[in-house]
Structure formats: structure tokens, C-alpha cells
């Protein structure tokens, strides 16, 4: 294989970071393209460690040779090309419009939560033992994340990316017109499934187009989650305060005409999501990501996508089709994407090494605990505090939704602080995560001791910011 031309710029102080769809490695500039050992630039990454702020050891977590050496080399070349091209208007559009996808997920999760008491007041509970709307939402999120997350590796990012947000908008609009509790819960399950799929894809699509110089933006994207909460909080303050039945109303005293707030909330949110779904299609004109195309051995399309991105910055894509094809053919791409072999690989990749298996297990457990803590905080704690004599303020619609809006606005500051912390070498992602978790834990314990309305608003806002 001929000596490859230089791609991108490198620091003389060390190797450059390259990231694949399910693996991360270093590419050493000095060894790259060594005619005596053409594989050295990729193989030696097993012996390199990440700087603090990323992870401790690539070799411990991910053995690149255990997967597919050809794919690894092609991924490294594509990563170098993306780094050489740099940040363009395309990636910034992705940041804002994919970021709004993050906002949609949080917006819709709390949208049903806000609507649930009002719907229950108007229609009553079909069962005395199950509150169906929150359950429908959680089931929908689980199914959506599983279906879209898995299918995106098979059918590609583009179709799943576009359909998930359109599905959200359509079913949120429909939810605003549901005539009874069960039909509303069913539509909540559907739009939650779309939101769950959208949540999986937003960060994935953004990361796979992102140069490593701007990797901090992945952490900073969490600000959009807070933006979604804030939008919903402000809309709830406007609609639920003025167009809802009194807190002590029952099905007999809560007619439709006095309980339009939850409907207005869904119709407004649905219209907003529909506008953003249209913008994602027309403004971004999303393509398949280079890394997904490489994993399917579609080298020509990879070059076409990179050329398009480079043209937006008036630079030349340094990667050629000959360079990619000279590396060989990715394993198993001659088989159907639905074949047993390739299906199996989707799951095996998460447990390739002991360290990677442990990392995967811990991440899953972490999200499992978050899934338990969130409803615990929002559902159980208010009852606990009331039983202990805490004064959380008057329970009027105005005060309730004003406090809710304040709480959600405070969440905007957390991702900003996290985005700064991850850039410090001695803190990094792990340190920022540990600090946030520790502060959240302390505040959660402290919240059980609140006694006044001011303490209620202040501590809950601090918890939202920290978490």
C-alpha cells in the first residue's frame, strides 16, 4: 500500500483523538503511513491512553483488532478528514436543530406529566390502582429507544432521524383532542415512543459529524434538555394557570370548557415540534453519516458526503476514494443488514472486552437508577413533605406553575457549568459527572428537610441545575 498523504493537522505534543460509532482510539501522526509498517498508525493505538477528560485506557476498554481492522483504519481516515475540514455551518446547524430534538424529548416528557392531573380531574381514573398516563409515557420511551436505536444501525441514521420527530409532532397534536382518559394515554405512549427514538439519534448523528476539536459540544448539548423543560414550564405557567379547573375540582365540577389548558399546551407544543421537524428536513438536508456508511462499505457515498461538508467551508476534502478502498472490505458487508451475523454484531460490540462490558453495564445501571429517581422526586416527595408538615406554599394554579417555571429555568445553568468543567484536565467528563452526582445527592437528602415555600423553590431549583 502506498504511503498515504497527510490528512489534517496534528500536534507535535502527542497523538490525535479519533472517534468511531462504537469505539474511540488515537492516531499517532509520527507512525501514520509508515511504509515499513502500513498498519502501524492504527494498530499502535491500542497502546495509547486517553488524556484525562476522556478515559483512562483505550486498550483496557476496546481492543480494535477484535472487531474489524479494515473498518478501524477506514474510520481513522474518515475521522482525520472530518478534523481536517473542521467545524462548518453544517455542524452548527446540526447543533441547533439536533439540539432542539433534545429539547423536544424533555418537552414531551414533562408535557404529559403536566397534563396528567388535569386529564384525571376531567375524565377520572379508569383504575384506582394504576395512573395510566405516566405508565404509558415510560413504556413508550422504552419501546421507542429500543426500536429506533437498534433500527438506526440497520436502516441508517437518516430515515430514523427524520421520522421520529415528525411522529412526535403529529401525535402530540392528536393528543390535544382526545375525548377520554384511555385514548389520551394511548396517544401519549405513541408520541413518547417517537421521543425516545429521537433522543437516541440526536446525539449520535451530531457526534458522527463532529470534529474532535469541538467534542465538548456533545456535553454542552444537554443545555437543550433544559431548554425543553423551560419552554414547557413557561407554557404551563401561561395555559395551566388560566385555563384549568381548581385544584380541588372533581369530574363532576370540571367540565371541558373550564379545563382547556392541557389541550392548549399539547396543541402549542405539537405545532412547535412540527415546525422544527420541517426545518430539520429543509435546512439540514440530512445525509447518512460517514461512519455508518463506512460500516456498510459504501465508500463512494462517504467521499460524497465529506466533499459536500468541505464545500461549505470552501476547503478541499483531503480523503480520496482510492485511499479508502485500498484498505480493503469491511467484514460481513456482503451479507444482508438483517442477517443473523450482522444482527449479532450489534449486541456483541457492547461487550467485546471485560472493561467494555463493565462500562456498558454501569451505564445501563446508571440510567436505570435515573429512571427510578426521577419519578420518585416528582411524584413521591410532594406527598412525603406534606405528611411531615412542610409548608410548600399555597396550592393555587398560578403559584404551582410559577414555581415550576422557575425550577425549569434554573436547569439551563447546569449544562453550561458541565461544558466548562469537562475541558479541565484534572476534572474531565468523569470528574464533572461525579461532582454533579454528589451535589445532586446532597441536595436530594436536604430537600426532605424543607419547611418553607422559599426553601422548596430554592432547593428544588438547585437540584434541577445540579442534575
C-alpha positions as CSV (number, residue, x, y, z in Angstrom):
1,X,0.0,0.0,0.0
2,X,1.4,3.4,-0.9
3,X,2.4,5.9,1.7
4,X,-0.7,8.0,2.5
5,X,-0.7,11.8,2.2
6,X,-1.1,13.8,5.4
7,X,-4.6,14.4,6.4
8,X,-5.5,17.2,8.8
9,X,-3.2,18.9,11.3
10,X,-1.5,17.3,14.2
11,X,0.0,18.5,17.5
12,X,3.7,17.7,17.9
13,X,3.0,17.1,21.6
14,X,1.0,13.9,21.1
15,X,-1.5,11.8,19.2
16,X,-4.8,13.0,17.8
17,X,-8.1,11.7,19.1
18,X,-10.4,9.8,16.6
19,X,-13.8,8.6,17.4
20,X,-15.9,5.9,15.7
21,X,-19.6,5.0,16.2
22,X,-18.9,2.5,19.0
23,X,-15.2,2.8,19.5
24,X,-12.6,5.5,20.2
25,X,-8.9,5.5,19.5
26,X,-5.8,7.6,19.0
27,X,-4.0,8.1,15.7
28,X,-0.3,8.8,16.0
29,X,1.0,11.2,13.4
30,X,4.6,10.0,13.5
31,X,3.7,6.4,12.8
32,X,0.9,7.1,10.3
33,X,1.6,6.0,6.8
34,X,4.9,4.2,7.7
35,X,5.9,2.4,4.5
36,X,7.7,-0.3,6.5
37,X,4.6,-0.9,8.6
38,X,1.4,0.5,6.9
39,X,-0.7,-0.8,9.8
40,X,1.2,0.9,12.5
41,X,-0.8,4.1,12.6
42,X,-3.9,2.1,13.5
43,X,-2.5,-0.9,15.4
44,X,-0.4,1.2,17.8
45,X,-3.5,3.0,19.1
46,X,-4.1,0.0,21.3
47,X,-1.0,1.1,23.3
48,X,-2.1,4.8,23.7
49,X,-4.1,6.1,26.6
50,X,-6.6,9.0,26.5
51,X,-5.8,12.2,28.2
52,X,-7.7,12.9,31.4
53,X,-11.1,14.1,30.5
54,X,-11.8,11.3,28.0
55,X,-11.0,7.9,29.6
56,X,-8.0,6.2,31.1
57,X,-7.0,3.5,28.7
58,X,-8.2,2.6,25.3
59,X,-6.6,-0.8,25.4
60,X,-8.5,-1.8,28.5
61,X,-11.8,-0.7,27.2
62,X,-11.6,-1.5,23.5
63,X,-9.4,-3.9,21.5
64,X,-9.6,-2.5,18.0
65,X,-8.3,-5.7,16.4
66,X,-11.0,-7.8,18.0
67,X,-13.7,-6.1,15.8
68,X,-12.5,-5.3,12.3
69,X,-9.1,-3.9,11.4
70,X,-10.3,-2.7,8.0
71,X,-13.2,-0.8,9.5
72,X,-10.9,0.6,12.1
73,X,-8.5,2.0,9.5
74,X,-11.3,3.5,7.4
75,X,-12.8,5.1,10.5
76,X,-9.5,6.6,11.4
77,X,-9.1,8.1,7.9
78,X,-12.7,9.5,8.0
79,X,-12.1,11.0,11.4
80,X,-8.9,12.6,10.2
81,X,-10.7,14.1,7.2
82,X,-13.5,15.5,9.4
83,X,-10.9,17.0,11.7
84,X,-9.0,18.5,8.7
85,X,-12.2,20.0,7.3
86,X,-13.1,21.4,10.7
87,X,-16.3,22.9,12.0
88,X,-18.6,24.1,9.2
89,X,-22.1,25.7,9.0
90,X,-23.4,22.1,8.6
91,X,-22.3,21.0,12.1
92,X,-23.6,24.2,13.6
93,X,-27.0,23.6,12.0
94,X,-26.9,20.1,13.5
95,X,-26.1,21.5,16.9
96,X,-29.1,23.8,16.9
97,X,-31.6,21.5,15.2
98,X,-30.5,18.3,16.8
99,X,-30.3,20.2,20.0
100,X,-33.9,21.1,19.6
101,X,-34.6,17.4,19.2
102,X,-33.1,17.1,22.7
103,X,-35.5,19.8,23.8
104,X,-38.4,18.0,22.3
105,X,-37.7,14.9,24.3
106,X,-37.7,16.7,27.6
107,X,-40.6,18.9,26.5
108,X,-42.8,15.9,25.7
109,X,-41.9,14.0,28.8
110,X,-43.0,16.8,31.1
111,X,-45.9,17.8,28.8
112,X,-47.8,14.6,29.7
113,X,-46.7,14.9,33.3
114,X,-48.2,18.4,33.4
115,X,-51.4,17.3,31.7
116,X,-52.0,14.2,33.7
117,X,-53.6,15.8,36.8
118,X,-55.9,17.9,34.7
119,X,-56.9,15.0,32.5
120,X,-57.6,13.0,35.6
121,X,-59.7,15.8,37.0
122,X,-61.8,15.9,33.9
123,X,-62.2,12.2,33.0
124,X,-61.4,10.4,36.2
125,X,-59.2,7.3,36.6
126,X,-60.3,4.1,34.8
127,X,-58.4,2.1,37.5
128,X,-58.0,3.0,41.2
129,X,-54.7,1.2,41.2
130,X,-52.8,2.5,38.1
131,X,-52.2,6.0,36.9
132,X,-52.1,5.2,33.3
133,X,-50.6,8.3,31.7
134,X,-47.2,8.3,33.3
135,X,-47.0,4.5,32.8
136,X,-47.9,4.9,29.1
137,X,-45.2,7.5,28.7
138,X,-42.5,5.4,30.3
139,X,-43.4,2.3,28.3
140,X,-43.4,4.4,25.1
141,X,-40.0,5.8,25.8
142,X,-38.6,2.4,26.5
143,X,-40.0,0.9,23.3
144,X,-39.0,3.9,21.2
145,X,-35.4,4.0,22.4
146,X,-35.1,0.2,21.7
147,X,-36.7,0.2,18.3
148,X,-35.2,3.4,16.8
149,X,-31.8,2.8,18.5
150,X,-31.5,-0.7,17.0
151,X,-33.0,0.1,13.6
152,X,-30.8,3.1,13.1
153,X,-27.8,0.8,12.8
154,X,-29.6,-1.2,10.2
155,X,-31.6,1.2,8.0
156,X,-29.3,4.1,8.6
157,X,-29.5,7.3,10.6
158,X,-31.3,9.5,8.0
159,X,-34.7,7.8,7.9
160,X,-34.9,7.2,11.6
161,X,-33.7,10.7,12.3
162,X,-36.4,12.3,10.2
163,X,-39.3,10.1,11.0
164,X,-39.0,10.2,14.8
165,X,-39.6,14.0,15.1
166,X,-42.4,14.0,12.6
167,X,-44.1,11.2,14.6
168,X,-43.7,13.3,17.7
169,X,-45.4,16.4,16.2
170,X,-48.3,14.5,14.7
171,X,-49.3,12.5,17.8
172,X,-48.8,15.4,20.2
173,X,-51.3,17.4,18.1
174,X,-53.7,14.4,18.1
175,X,-53.3,14.1,21.9
176,X,-54.8,17.6,22.3
177,X,-58.1,16.4,21.0
178,X,-58.5,13.1,22.8
179,X,-62.1,12.6,24.3
180,X,-61.2,10.3,27.3
181,X,-58.5,9.2,29.6
182,X,-57.7,5.9,27.9
183,X,-57.4,7.3,24.4
184,X,-55.2,10.2,25.7
185,X,-52.9,7.7,27.5
186,X,-52.6,5.6,24.3
187,X,-51.5,8.6,22.2
188,X,-49.1,9.6,25.0
189,X,-47.5,6.2,24.6
190,X,-47.1,6.6,20.9
191,X,-45.6,10.1,21.0
192,X,-43.3,9.1,23.8
193,X,-42.1,6.2,21.7
194,X,-41.2,8.7,18.9
195,X,-39.5,11.0,21.5
196,X,-37.5,8.0,22.9
197,X,-36.2,7.2,19.4
198,X,-35.4,10.9,18.7
199,X,-33.4,11.1,21.9
200,X,-31.2,8.2,20.8
201,X,-30.5,9.6,17.4
202,X,-29.8,13.3,18.1
203,X,-26.5,12.9,19.9
204,X,-25.4,10.0,17.6
205,X,-25.9,12.0,14.4
206,X,-24.2,15.0,15.8
207,X,-21.2,13.1,17.2
208,X,-20.6,11.3,13.9
209,X,-20.2,14.6,12.0
210,X,-18.3,16.4,14.8
211,X,-14.5,17.2,14.6
212,X,-12.7,16.3,17.8
213,X,-11.8,20.0,18.4
214,X,-15.4,20.6,19.2
215,X,-16.2,17.3,21.1
216,X,-17.2,19.5,24.1
217,X,-20.3,20.4,22.3
218,X,-21.7,16.9,22.9
219,X,-21.7,17.6,26.7
220,X,-23.0,21.1,26.1
221,X,-25.9,19.8,24.1
222,X,-27.5,18.9,27.4
223,X,-28.5,22.6,27.6
224,X,-31.2,21.8,25.1
225,X,-32.7,19.4,27.5
226,X,-33.1,22.3,30.0
227,X,-34.4,24.5,27.2
228,X,-37.2,22.0,26.6
229,X,-38.1,22.0,30.3
230,X,-38.0,25.8,30.3
231,X,-40.3,26.1,27.3
232,X,-42.8,23.7,28.7
233,X,-42.6,25.3,32.2
234,X,-43.4,28.8,30.7
235,X,-46.2,27.4,28.6
236,X,-47.6,25.6,31.6
237,X,-47.5,28.8,33.6
238,X,-49.4,30.6,30.8
239,X,-52.0,27.9,30.0
240,X,-52.4,25.8,33.1
241,X,-52.7,28.8,35.4
242,X,-55.5,30.4,33.4
243,X,-57.4,27.5,31.7
244,X,-57.5,24.7,34.3
245,X,-60.1,23.6,36.9
246,X,-59.5,24.5,40.5
247,X,-57.1,22.1,42.3
248,X,-59.9,20.6,44.4
249,X,-62.2,20.1,41.4
250,X,-63.7,16.7,40.6
251,X,-65.0,15.1,37.4
252,X,-68.5,16.4,38.3
253,X,-67.2,20.0,38.7
254,X,-64.5,20.1,36.0
255,X,-66.1,20.5,32.5
256,X,-64.2,20.6,29.3
257,X,-64.9,24.3,28.8
258,X,-63.0,25.2,32.1
259,X,-60.2,22.7,31.5
260,X,-58.7,23.6,28.1
261,X,-55.2,24.3,29.5
262,X,-53.7,20.8,28.9
263,X,-55.2,20.9,25.4
264,X,-53.7,24.3,24.5
265,X,-50.4,23.0,25.9
266,X,-50.4,20.0,23.6
267,X,-51.5,21.9,20.6
268,X,-48.8,24.5,21.0
269,X,-46.1,22.0,21.7
270,X,-47.2,19.9,18.7
271,X,-47.1,22.9,16.4
272,X,-43.7,23.9,17.6
273,X,-42.3,20.4,17.1
274,X,-43.8,20.2,13.6
275,X,-42.1,23.5,12.6
276,X,-38.8,22.2,13.8
277,X,-39.3,18.8,12.1
278,X,-39.8,20.7,8.8
279,X,-36.7,22.8,9.5
280,X,-34.6,19.7,10.1
281,X,-35.6,18.4,6.7
282,X,-35.3,21.6,4.7
283,X,-32.4,23.4,6.4
284,X,-30.1,20.5,7.2
285,X,-31.0,18.2,4.3
286,X,-29.7,15.3,6.4
287,X,-27.5,12.6,4.8
288,X,-26.3,9.3,6.2
289,X,-23.3,9.7,8.5
290,X,-19.9,8.9,7.2
291,X,-19.2,6.3,9.9
292,X,-22.5,4.5,9.3
293,X,-21.7,4.4,5.5
294,X,-18.2,3.1,6.2
295,X,-19.6,0.3,8.4
296,X,-21.6,-0.8,5.3
297,X,-18.7,-0.5,2.9
298,X,-20.3,2.4,1.0
299,X,-17.0,4.2,0.4
300,X,-18.2,6.3,-2.6
301,X,-21.0,7.8,-0.6
302,X,-18.6,8.6,2.3
303,X,-16.5,10.7,-0.1
304,X,-19.6,12.4,-1.5
305,X,-20.7,13.4,2.0
306,X,-17.3,14.7,3.0
307,X,-16.9,16.7,-0.2
308,X,-20.3,18.3,0.5
309,X,-19.3,19.3,4.0
310,X,-15.9,20.6,2.8
311,X,-17.5,22.7,0.2
312,X,-19.5,24.6,2.9
313,X,-16.2,25.9,4.2
314,X,-14.5,26.3,0.8
315,X,-11.9,23.7,1.6
316,X,-10.9,20.5,-0.1
317,X,-11.7,17.1,1.4
318,X,-8.3,15.5,1.9
319,X,-9.6,12.0,1.8
320,X,-9.8,10.2,-1.6
321,X,-11.8,7.2,-2.7
322,X,-8.6,5.3,-3.6
323,X,-7.3,5.7,0.0
324,X,-10.5,4.2,1.5
325,X,-10.8,1.4,-1.0
326,X,-7.1,0.5,-0.6
327,X,-7.7,-0.5,3.0
328,X,-9.9,-3.4,1.9
329,X,-13.5,-4.5,2.5
330,X,-15.3,-4.3,5.9
331,X,-16.2,-7.7,7.4
332,X,-19.6,-9.2,6.7
333,X,-20.8,-6.3,4.5
334,X,-21.5,-8.8,1.8
335,X,-24.3,-10.1,4.0
336,X,-27.8,-8.5,4.4
337,X,-28.1,-6.0,7.2
338,X,-30.8,-8.2,8.6
339,X,-28.7,-11.4,8.6
340,X,-28.0,-13.2,11.9
341,X,-24.3,-12.5,11.8
342,X,-24.7,-8.7,11.5
343,X,-27.5,-8.6,14.0
344,X,-25.4,-10.4,16.5
345,X,-22.5,-8.0,16.0
346,X,-24.8,-5.1,17.0
347,X,-25.0,-6.6,20.5
348,X,-21.6,-8.1,20.7
349,X,-19.9,-4.8,20.2
350,X,-21.0,-3.6,23.7
351,X,-19.3,-6.5,25.5
352,X,-16.1,-7.1,23.5
353,X,-13.7,-6.8,26.4
354,X,-14.1,-7.1,30.2
355,X,-13.7,-3.4,30.7
356,X,-16.1,-2.5,27.9
357,X,-18.7,-5.0,29.3
358,X,-18.3,-3.4,32.7
359,X,-18.6,0.1,31.2
360,X,-21.8,-0.9,29.3
361,X,-23.3,-2.5,32.4
362,X,-22.6,0.6,34.6
363,X,-24.0,3.0,32.1
364,X,-27.2,0.9,31.8
365,X,-27.4,0.7,35.6
366,X,-26.9,4.4,35.8
367,X,-29.8,5.1,33.5
368,X,-31.9,2.6,35.3
369,X,-31.4,4.4,38.6
370,X,-32.1,7.8,37.0
371,X,-35.3,6.3,35.7
372,X,-36.3,5.4,39.2
373,X,-35.1,8.6,40.9
374,X,-36.9,11.0,38.5
375,X,-40.5,9.8,39.3
376,X,-39.5,9.4,42.9
377,X,-38.6,13.1,43.1
378,X,-41.6,14.4,41.1
379,X,-44.3,12.1,42.4
380,X,-43.4,10.7,45.9
381,X,-41.6,13.6,47.5
382,X,-44.5,16.1,47.5
383,X,-46.6,13.5,49.4
384,X,-43.8,12.9,51.8
385,X,-43.3,16.6,52.5
386,X,-47.0,17.1,53.0
387,X,-47.1,14.3,55.6
388,X,-44.2,15.8,57.5
389,X,-45.9,19.2,57.8
390,X,-43.8,21.1,55.2
391,X,-45.2,24.4,54.0
392,X,-44.5,24.5,50.3
393,X,-46.7,27.5,49.7
394,X,-50.3,27.9,48.5
395,X,-51.5,25.3,46.0
396,X,-53.2,27.7,43.6
397,X,-52.7,27.0,39.9
398,X,-50.7,30.3,39.5
399,X,-48.2,29.6,42.3
400,X,-47.8,25.9,41.3
401,X,-46.9,26.7,37.7
402,X,-44.9,29.8,38.5
403,X,-42.7,27.7,40.8
404,X,-42.5,25.0,38.1
405,X,-41.3,27.5,35.5
406,X,-38.6,28.9,37.9
407,X,-37.4,25.4,38.6
408,X,-37.0,24.5,35.0
409,X,-35.3,27.8,34.0
410,X,-32.6,27.0,36.7
411,X,-31.8,23.8,34.8
412,X,-30.2,25.8,32.0
413,X,-27.2,26.6,34.1
414,X,-26.2,23.0,34.8
415,X,-25.1,22.1,31.2
416,X,-23.1,25.3,30.9
417,X,-21.1,24.6,34.0
418,X,-20.6,21.0,32.9
419,X,-19.4,22.1,29.5
420,X,-16.7,24.2,31.2
421,X,-15.7,21.6,33.7
422,X,-15.1,18.8,31.1
423,X,-12.4,20.9,29.5
424,X,-10.3,21.0,32.7
425,X,-7.7,18.2,32.5
426,X,-8.0,17.3,36.2
427,X,-11.8,17.1,36.1
428,X,-12.9,15.9,32.6
429,X,-16.1,14.1,31.9
430,X,-15.7,11.6,34.8
431,X,-15.0,14.4,37.3
432,X,-17.9,16.6,36.1
433,X,-20.2,13.6,36.3
434,X,-19.0,12.7,39.9
435,X,-19.3,16.3,41.1
436,X,-22.8,16.7,39.6
437,X,-24.0,13.4,41.1
438,X,-22.5,14.2,44.6
439,X,-24.1,17.6,44.7
440,X,-27.5,16.2,43.5
441,X,-27.4,13.5,46.2
442,X,-26.7,16.0,48.9
443,X,-29.4,18.3,47.8
444,X,-31.9,15.4,47.5
445,X,-31.3,14.5,51.1
446,X,-31.6,18.1,52.1
447,X,-34.9,18.5,50.2
448,X,-36.5,16.1,52.6
449,X,-36.0,18.6,55.4
450,X,-37.5,21.7,53.8
451,X,-40.2,23.6,55.8
452,X,-40.9,26.8,54.0
453,X,-42.0,27.9,50.5
454,X,-38.7,29.7,49.8
455,X,-36.8,26.5,50.8
456,X,-39.0,24.5,48.5
457,X,-38.4,26.7,45.4
458,X,-34.7,27.2,46.2
459,X,-33.6,23.7,46.9
460,X,-35.7,22.1,44.0
461,X,-34.2,24.7,41.6
462,X,-30.7,23.8,42.8
463,X,-31.4,20.1,42.3
464,X,-32.6,20.8,38.7
465,X,-29.4,22.8,38.0
466,X,-27.1,20.1,39.5
467,X,-28.7,17.2,37.9
